[in-house]
């Protein structure tokens, strides 16, 4: 694993998740805080117009654009288990990345990373086969795409196996189990809603290059990017506090393509 990136870090968020007249999150405000956006590609959320509007907002705010492919599950918001064949998974990934690339082209913009969404992300984090299918499809579409992966999972291994740059991601507003995985959302302590607690949580991970579980277990990892969520009543204050807390510590917030040492 390459040298750590202490001194600079990326902040990303999952955005463009509205659909028709239904509005999710506060993208306009979040895009003033983050430096990279993972844009839903129409399967778990979003539609072509929402994708187009989100890309436009990204370009206006100097935010790098990433594809956020998920399961075709609008009703379940991509958070339900769907057992695709590896062939189906590769096709789903390529299709969704390609859709966002075309939308980005309308604004003269470029998609520079890919991050799996929801249950697809959680399942592939533990599955070598799924992660490799995602990496294969991503590389086939654009070998220069960065794979934004959950830290210390099969995703990063697969990205590196197929020659993609991997950015290891931790979460500002989610807690971790002793296995180093995200605490399931159904658990009462899965989310961090207090801004001060989120800042302390993120600073500890960045400073020590490690994840800490709810029981206090230390799990070393590389921290390239920090995910903040754009939905929920505490999303904006938590996201803003995390950025301000990092900058107060002298840590620069940069877009994913500007992060050094990704491998």
Protein Blocks (a to p, Z undefined) as FASTA:
>chain_A
ZZdfehiacddddehkaghjbcgdjfklmmmmmmbdcddehlmgccfklmmmmmmmmmmn
opacddddddddfknnopaccdddfklmmmmmmmmmmmmmmmmmmnopacfbdcdehjlm
mmmmmmmklmmmmmmmmmmmommbccdddehiaklmmmmmnopacdddddfkbccdfkop
acdfkbmklpcfbfklmmmmmmmmmmnopaddfkopacddddfbdcddfedjklmmmmmm
mmmmmmmnopacddfklpghiZZ
